[in-house]
Amino acid sequence: MKKIGVIGAGIMGQGVAYQFAKFDYEVCLIDISQEVLDDSKNKIRNISRLDMLVNREKGPINPTATDNIRYSTDLRDLADADFIVENIIENVDAKTKVYQELSEIIQTTAKVVVNTSCITITRIGSLMKHPENVLGIHFMNPVHMRPTVEVIRGVYTSDESIETALKTLESVNMNGIVVNDSPGFVSNRVLMLTVNEAIFALQDRVADAESIDRIHKECFGHTMGPLETADLIGLDTILYSVEVLYHSFNDSKYRPAPLLKQMVDAGKLGRKSGEGFFKY
Ligand SMILES: NC(=O)c1ccc[n+]([C@@H]2O[C@H](COP(=O)([O-])OP(=O)(O)OC[C@H]3O[C@@H](n4cnc5c(N)ncnc54)[C@H](O)[C@@H]3O)[C@@H](O)[C@H]2O)c1
């Protein structure tokens, strides 16, 4: 593995690109506009600065890691990539378009990783000429601070692809827990329901946002409450994910809280927009 392709330069794409660049991989980061890429370049520099500051006692971090990242709006730049991680918005139609295009461009041996919250890997793999090379990695946020990830085996994913992914993760100081394909996998099947129910509790005025989170932190010993977690993930991503679970399982327990929809309509997306359940 030499060249890593990263598609989508939002919260997750920035983190994934940085993590691979830090371990000296050559990274090509793709997004739809130059403006988004310029913004992501600044944000990746900030991630790098913070990483060096917070982890300075653990040993030196390559100060020029961010130079290993090239920025592009052209998917064809991934023609020679060995390992591709897709992180665009959690929308089946948008992802479908990207994979159909990607399937015509990439090498037949390239491994393709879907970084998704809830969409099944089998569905995405079926769009590709080589579905045996497609697998899921559910990276956690912030990527460089969460070394353990879920690795998802789709119906067509080969053992060799899973092994390659685990080795590649190991090479950037990360480790994977392999699970079978199902909407939301393990983590988000449980987490999204918790977050959505916490939003219902807020909407029903059972408690204010701070108290809901304090109950999780002080009574359960969690490091973050569900509403703070939602703000970190992005409320639009939470809404997309809950909608995917709702449609995938045809189960009303995943119906999105009206307050969640209203906040997304209002542009209150959490940390990335400066306001969600809390102000930043
Ligand atoms: N935010 C999280 O905590 C988190 C955690 C794990 C997984 N995920 C998953 O990772 C993926 C990305 O989430 P995010 O939070 O980074 O979203 P985001 O909204 O921060 O970023 C998405 C990026 O994709 C870009 N994009 C949209 N369409 C594109 C296209 N056709 N080609 C190239 N780029 C395109 C957008 O311009 C944007 O920069 C989603 O599938 C999400 O479910 C998110």
The ligand as an ORCA input file, in Angstrom:
! r2SCAN-3c Opt
* xyz 0 1
  N     -19.364     12.719     11.747
  C     -19.099     11.583     12.374
  O     -18.879     11.576     13.612
  C     -19.041     10.277     11.611
  C     -18.498      9.138     12.246
  C     -18.369      7.945     11.510
  C     -18.810      7.880     10.199
  N     -19.379      8.995      9.624
  C     -19.807      8.862      8.216
  O     -18.780      9.436      7.417
  C     -19.357     10.040      6.257
  C     -18.957     11.512      6.207
  O     -19.444     12.175      7.358
  P     -18.911     13.630      7.789
  O     -19.359     13.851      9.176
  O     -17.478     13.759      7.437
  O     -19.779     14.552      6.809
  P     -19.509     16.095      6.389
  O     -20.838     16.657      6.063
  O     -18.662     16.774      7.412
  O     -18.614     15.944      5.049
  C     -19.073     15.369      3.874
  C     -18.202     15.883      2.742
  O     -18.535     15.167      1.534
  C     -18.449     16.089      0.464
  N     -19.183     15.563     -0.676
  C     -20.521     15.483     -0.864
  N     -20.781     14.908     -2.059
  C     -19.576     14.596     -2.626
  C     -19.185     13.990     -3.853
  N     -20.081     13.586     -4.729
  N     -17.861     13.836     -4.093
  C     -16.919     14.247     -3.214
  N     -17.243     14.832     -2.029
  C     -18.550     15.006     -1.743
  C     -19.028     17.388      1.032
  O     -18.628     18.519      0.257
  C     -18.400     17.383      2.428
  O     -17.147     18.042      2.437
  C     -20.871      9.830      6.356
  O     -21.239      8.687      5.643
  C     -21.077      9.637      7.854
  O     -22.237      8.891      8.142
  C     -19.485     10.184     10.287
*
